[in-house]
Amino acid sequence: ANNRSLTSARGVIMIARAFPEHPRAEIWKKWAEKVIGYSLAKPSQEDSLGYQADWFHSILAIIEAFDMDPKMYREPMHRGYFEHIKTMMAPAGEGIGYGDGGNFHSALLPILEKGAAVFGDGEYRYQAIAHLKRNYGVLFSGGHTIHGVLWRWMDAGRWCDDSVTPVAPKATSVITHEKKLVMRSGQSTLAVTSYDGGSHGHFDANAICKFVHGDAVLLGDGGYRFKAPLSHNRLLWRTGKPDGPLLDHFRRT
């Protein structure tokens, strides 16, 4: 039930369906169905916002591709991940990253658009629009990542329901499906990681993983390189420009 295996299974089973006469098509199909079965209506093994989004986007795409009962979108485990992703968004479109996850992942947009369409919930629509406005420049950034952005955002375009009126997120204090505490009031959002921590190897138990006001990120500790205790539950300040790796720059404080 992790993002890489599920994304692979999604591709393999589509190839098996496209080439049913291939001598190995049935083997591919059985392998993919077994892997998909580990994820449908089951908890994710992922512990980072971006990886969970990648995994859950594949779930939604599989439900659609195989014409499953639309009730599968509302299945309790799936509904929990919908709500988790929606809650882990700051009002200005900033993703509340934890573990290896930063502020942006291209799978967040299609999940938000599908959530708005399935539940008729304007908060999903609001977050989708804010996230797109904040990050649309990635389309012009070049590099290999653009391909992943394009195919995920094509799903967002297909799943979008413009009849759902955007509604700004309400003030809240909630523990999400993935045990993250999120407190929101107006344009301010503060999020704390789960008490057990260990998000993809990060020493972040009960760490403030994001503090955002409006479109300004006041505190954020997510990121692939920042796993050590030094990077969590601390406000680090060092003058001057790094003369080497950024992490080494702060370790010398």
Disulfide bonds with the S-S distance in Angstrom:
none
